[in-house]
Amino acid sequence: MQTRWTSLALTTVLATAGAAVPAMAQSGSSSSTGSIVQQDEAAAARADKNLPNDPSVQLSMADEKLSRDPGSKFSLKLSTTPAPGVAIEQAASGPVRLSIDDAIALGLERNVHLKYDRANQMAVRGYVGSLVEALIPNLRVTGSTAAQQINLAALGFKPSEIASFGLNPADFPTIVHVNVTQAQISASQTLFNLTDLELLKASKNEVRVIDLQALNTEGDVVQAVATQYLRVLSDQANLANTQAEEADAKSTFDQATQKLNAGVGIRLDALRGQVEYQQRQQQVAAAEGTLLKDIIQLNRIMGLPADQEIQLTDVVPYNELDNMDLDRAKDTAFRHRKDYLGIEEQMQLATRELRAVKYQRLPTLAFGGYYGVIGQTTGSYHGDFVAQGTLEFPIFHEAAQRGQQQSIDSQMIGLRQREQDLRVAIDAQIRTAMLDVTASKQLVAVARSNVTLAEQELSDERDRFKAGVDDNLPVVDAEATLAGANSQLVQALYQYNVAKLTLARNTGVVETRYRNYLGTN
């Protein structure tokens, strides 16, 4: 049992556990008073159960119908190139078209962190099998045959000693040949061992903890892939804007050059237009580099080769998120946050571990035995069997048991603190995410208005320049204003979508409701 206990303690290093202990009645209370208090508490519990849920709780429970499995069914098979000790995947020959659902599906299938978590899940489930083995009946069949030659003289046997008994020493050879064959079927069964039984129950909680950790990693992957996908979309929008601005600057530069050549313009306008055009060229080059680097990062998160060409099929989404009150969001988080549910599961795990330590003081009962035949290989055989029961009483193990109990008690105290701290952290994270969503939504509205105004300003200044009313300095300034407004709009849209994803992550539903938050249903 000690070995199994050590194994369980090692696997629970992933997170310790604790459980709330009911407060004990004060020693000075009378039995009648305690009975009345218990009856009142039971009546209050029944009354609370019959009350309707808080409106926020009802709304959060109604949101369950919005949940869908993350990603699509998209998968990608790549060729591999053999390398020393490992096979390296090679990029596909052409660009891979990906929607945001396809990208998330690839991330959930190929992300290396998820592969580590799945390996841990297999390891824990294998450990559970070893605990089951200690409680179920064990049946084994064995058979053996042996040929042996024994030198009796080497063992101290002297033929002369036989003669003292009136026997002929020649009838007793000193070299003896023994050929023995036997077969057995043996069985063993633990009849009573509450410690192992409780550890088996605890292992189920442990499997649940590992599963929740894997689900938590899935949420991280979904958020990371979706965020990087949006980043690439923003890079593409920035590149398109800078290319359009480059074309506009080229047109302004050409007009100034034509006026100069025609003798109706000034050289300063041509120089100013050339400088503006070259600055836009620099911005295009920078935007192209940023786009390529972010595509590499997206490939990395999805588990694809860095040089894989991809083509995003979705456009930058914009969907105004319905207002969600704080209590509704917190209720959703407490029911869906995998890290919070993991701590609760670890508390149950530690409670069972503590119970298993206490059960070490109880006796254990087991049964075992075998039946078989044994005899000379070429002679006759006889049956043999053993049937035995084992009853063990622990006597001098109290120090070790108290040490294990104190260790688990300390873990439970730590987990209670972690649970309280996480509840406070969840509240703060949700509040912050809601503020970000509100602020970024306002930024999008202002940025769109700025773009409209900047476009109108640029149109008016171009008309004045063409009519010869003014030089091209106001045109250049208007182009710079429009470029800044477009860049701010792209950044505001990205911030708004990322803020919504963060809110979904903080409420624990990003992997199942990211479509609703982004508006990509």
N, C-alpha and C positions, 0 to 999 in steps of 0.2 A: 504494500500500500504506500510505503514511503516513496518509492520510485514514481508511482503514478501521481502522488501529491506534488512532487518536485516538478514533474513535467507540466502539470496544470498551472503551477505557479509561474513557470517560465513563459508559458504562452499568454498568461494574463498580464505580462509586462506591457502589452499593447495599451492597456488601460486598467487601472485598479478599480475596485468597485466598493460601494457602500449602500446601505439601506437605512431608511429612517426607522428608528426604534421608538415604539409607542412610549409615551411618558407613563411612569408607574405612579400609582396613587400614593399619596403621602401616608406614612406609617401611622399617623395619629388618627386617620379617618375611620369611622365605624363602618361595619359591614353593611348596615342598612342604608347609610348615606351613599356608599359606593354603589349599591344596587340601584338606588333612585337615579344617580347620575348616569349610570349606564343606560337605564331605560329612557331618560331624557335624550341622551345622545342618539340612541337608536331611533326614537321618534323624530328627532330633527333630521337625521339622515334620510328617513323615508319621505319626510316632507320636502327636502331639497331635491330628491330624485323625481318627485312629481311636478316640480316647478318647471316651466318652459326654459329653454336655453336663452342665454344672452343673445340679443340680435346680432352682435358681431360674430359669436360662435356659429349661429345659424347661417350667416353669410359665408363664413369660411368653409363650413361643411357643404354648402351648396356649390362652392367652387370646385368640388371634387370632380364634377362632370366635365370640367375643362381639361382634365389631365389626359395626356396621351403619351404613348411610348416615345422616347427620344429618337431623333434621327429617322432615316428611311431604311429601306432594305438594300441600299447601295453597298457594293463591295468591289474591291479592286485586286486583281491578281497580277503581280509583277514578276518578271523573270529575274533569276538570281545568277550571280557570278561567283563561282567557287573561290574561296580565299582560305588561307591557313586557319583551320579550326572554326570557320564561320562562313555562312553564305550571305553575300551582300546583294540586296535588291537593287535592280537597275530601273531607271525612270522609263516610263512608257514612251513610245515613239512620238506620239502626238499629244496635244493638250487634252487634259481631262476636264470635262464640263461638270461643275459642281454647284448644286444649290446649297443653301445653308444646312438643310436636312442631310444632304449627302455628305457634307464635310463633317457634321457631327457623327454620322454613322461610321465614317472612316476613323474618326478619333476614338470612338468607343470600341472599335474593333482592333485598332493597331497601336494605340497609345501605350508606351512602355510602362508607365506607372500603373495602368490598369492590369497589365500583364503580371506585374509583381504582386498586386493584390489578389489576382486569381490564383497565383501559385501559393500564396499564403492560405487561401481558402482550401485548396486541396490538401495542404499540410495539416491543417486543423481537423479536417474531416477524417484524414488518416489516423490522427491521434484519437479521435472519438472511437474509431474501430477497435483500438487497443483497449479502451475502457470497457467496451461491450464484451470483448473476449474474456474479461475477468469475471463476468457474471453469467454468461451462458454456459450450457454444458459443453465439456470438451471430450471428444472421442478420438482415440488414436489406435491404430493397428500397427503392430510391429512383428517382424519375423527375422530370424537369424539362424545361421548354421556355422559351425566352427569345427575345425580339425586340429587337434592338439597332441603333441608328443611330449611326455613328461619323463625326465631322468630322475628316478627315485633315489639313486645313489648320490646324486648331487644334492638332494634334499636331506641327506643323512640316514637314508634307509640302508640297513646292513642285513644281507641274507642270513648271516650267522645267527642273528637274533631270532629268526624263524625256527631254527633247529631247536632252540631251547623249549619250544612248545610242542615238540614231537612232530613237526611238519617238515616236508622235504623242501629245502631252499630252491631246488631246481624248478619247483612248480610256481615260483613267484619271480617273474622277470623284473629286472631293474628298469627296463624301458617299457613305458605303458603308452598305448595309443588310445585317445579319447575323441570320439566324433559325436557332437551334440547338436541337435536341431530343436528350435523352440519357436512358438508363435503365440502372440498375446493380443487381446483387445482390451484396452484400458479406458476408463471413463472417470471424470471428476466433475464436481458440481459444487458451486458455492451456494449454500442454503440460506445463510443469514449473514449479511455484511452491509450494514446501513451506510458505512463510510463510502464503499465503492458505489453503492446505489446513488448516493447523493452527488458524488463526483460525476457520475454518468449524467445526471440531470443538469449539473453545472456545465458540463461540456456542451449541452444544447444551447445554453446561454452564450457560451463562448463562440460557438459557430455563428450565432446571431450577431455577436459583436463584430466578428470578422466580415460578415455579410454587409453590415451597416457601414463599416469602413470602406469596403469596395464601392458601395453606393455613394458614399460621400466623395470618393475619388471620381466617380462618374459625373457627379455634379460639377466638380472642379473642371473636368475635361470639357463638359458641355459649355460651361461659361467661357473657358479659355478659347475653345474653337470658335464659338459665336462671336466673342469679342474680337479675335484676330480676323475673322471673316469680315466683320464690319470695318475694321481698320483697313483692310485691303480695298474694300469698296470706297472708303473715304479717300484712299490714295488714288484710286482710279478717277474719282470725281475731281480731286485736286489736279491731277495730270490733265484731264480734259479741259478744266478751266484755264490752266496756265497755257495750254496749247492754243485755246481760243484767244486768250489775251496776247499771246505771241503773234497770232495772225492779225489781230487788231493793231498791235504796235507796228507790224510790218506795213500794214495799209497806211497808217499815219505817216510813217517814214517815207513811203513811196510818194505820197501826196506832197510832202514837203520838198522832196527831191525834184519832183516834176515842176513845182512852182519855181524852185531855184533855177532849174535849167531853162524855164520859160522866161526868166528875168522878172517875175512878179513876186518872188519870195525872197527870204533872207537866209543866209547860211546858218544862222543860229537855230532856226527852226529845223533845218535838216540835221544838224548835229544833235539837237535835243531829241529828235525822233530816232536817230541811230542809237543813242545811248539807251533810250527806253526799250528799243527793240532788242538790243543785246542783253539787257537785264532780264527781259522775258525769256530769252534763250537760256540764260543761266537757271532761271526758275524751272523751266521745263526739264533740264538735265537733272537738277536736284530732285524733282518730283519723280522722274523715272527711276533714279537710284533708290529712293525711299520705297517705291512700289515693289521693286525687285527684292529688297531686303525683307519687307513684310511678307511677301509670298514665301520666301525661304522659311521664315518663322512659322507661318501657317502650315507648311509642309511638315515641319518638325513636330508640331503639336499633333497633326493627324497621323504621324508615323510614316510619311512618304519620303522618298529620297529628296535631298535638298534641291536638285536640279530638275525636279518634275514640273513640267508646264501645266498650269491649271487655268481654267476659264470659268469665272464666276457667273452664274446665270441669274442670280437675284439682283435686284436693285436696292439702293439704300432705302430701308423701310422707314415709314413714319406713321405711327399710330398713337394717338393720344390715349394715355392710360387712364382708365376710370379711377376716380378718387377712392382710396382705400383707407378706412380709419385705422388708427394704431392698434386698437384691441383686436380687430379682425386679422391684421397682419401678424400680430404676436401669437394669436391662437393657431393660425396656420403654421407658423414657425415651430411652435412647441409640438405640433403633431407631425411635422414633416422634416425638421432639421435632423439629418442623420447623426451629426455629432452629439446633439442633445439626446436623441433616442439611444445612441450608443452608451452614453453615461448611465441612463436608466437601466439598460440591459446589463451593464457591468455591475450595477448595484445589486441586481438579482443574482448575478454570478457570485459576488462576494458573500451574499447572504447564504447561498448554498455551500460555499467553501467553509464558512464559519460553522454551519450546521454539520458538515462532514468532520471537522476537527472535534466537535463535541461528541460525535458518534464513535470516535476512536476509543472512548472509554467503555464502550459496550463490547460484549464477547462476539466472536465470529464462529460460525458453524459451517463445516464443509464435509463433503463425502467424496471418497475416491476408492478405486480398486481396479482389479483386472482379472480376467480369466484367460487361460491358455493351456497349451500342451507342451511337454518337454520330454525328450528321450534321445536314445542313440539314433544316429542318422539312419542306420540300416536295421534297427531293432524295434522294440515296442515303445509306445508313447503313453504317458500318463498326464491327466489333467492337473492343473494347479491354479489356485485363485487366491486373491486377497480382497477383502472388503473391510473398509475402515472409515470411521467417522472422526473428525477432528474438531474439538471445541477449544478455542483459545480465549484466555482471559488476559487482557493487558493489566499489568500491575505497576511496574516502575517506568512509566512513560509520561508522567504528569508534567515534568519540566518541559519536555519537547512540545507537548500539546498546548501548554500555556504560552510558550513562545510563539507557536504558529497562530494561536488565537490573538495574541497581542499584535502580531504583524498584520493580520487581516483587519483588526480593529483600526489600526493606524491608516490602512488603505481606505477604509470606509469613511474615516474622518476627512481624509484628503478628497475623496470623491464628493462628499457632501459640499465641501467648499468649492470644488470645480463646478458642480451643478449650479450653485448659487451664483458664482461668478459668470457662468455661461448665460444664465437667464438675464443678468444685468447687461452682459455684452450683446445679447440678441436684441434687447430693447434699444440699446444705443445704436447698433448697426442698422436696425430698421428705421429709427428716427433719422439717422444721417442719410440713408438711401432715399427716404421720402423727400427730404430737403433737396437732395441732388436732383431728383426727378422734377420737382416743382421749379427749381431754378433753371435747369437746362431746358425745360419746356418754354419758359419765358424767353430764354436766350434764342431759341429757334424762331419764335415769333418776331423778335426784334431783328434778328439777322435776315429774315426774309424781307422785312420791310426795308432794311438797309440796302439789300440787293436791288429791289425795285426802284428805290430813289437814286441809287448810283447809276443804274442803267439809263434812267431818264436824264440824269445830269450829263452822262457821256454823250447821249444822243443830241442834246441841245448844244453842247460845246463843239461837236463835230459839224453841226449845221453852221455855227458861227465861223468856224475855221474855213469851211468850204466857201462861205459867202465872202470871205476876206475881211470880216468884221474884227477878228482877233487873230493872234498868232496861235501856235499849237501848244503853248505852255498850259493853258486850261485843259486842253484835251489830254495831255500827258498826266496831269493831276487827276482828271476824272477817270482815266484808265487805271491809275494806281488805286484810287478809291474803290472802284469796282472790283479790282483784284482782291483787295483786302476784305471787301464785303462777301465775295464768293468764298474765300478761304474761311472766314468766320462762320458762314452758314454751314459749310461742310463739317467744320469742327463742332459746331453746336448740335447738328444732327447726330454726329458720332457720340458726343457726350450724353445726349438724351437717351439714345439706345443703350449705351453702356450703363447708364444710371438705372434704367429699367431692368436690365439683366442683373445688376447688382442687387436690386430690391428682390427680384425673384430668387436669387441665390440666398439672400439673407432670410427669406421666408421658407427656404427648403424645397422650392418647387421649380427651380430653373430647368431641371432635366425633363420635366413633364409638361411645363406650361410656357416655355420660352417663346413658342409661336404666338400665344395670346398676348404676351407682353410686347413683342416686337411687331405684331400685326402681320405675320407671314403665314396665316392659316391657309 
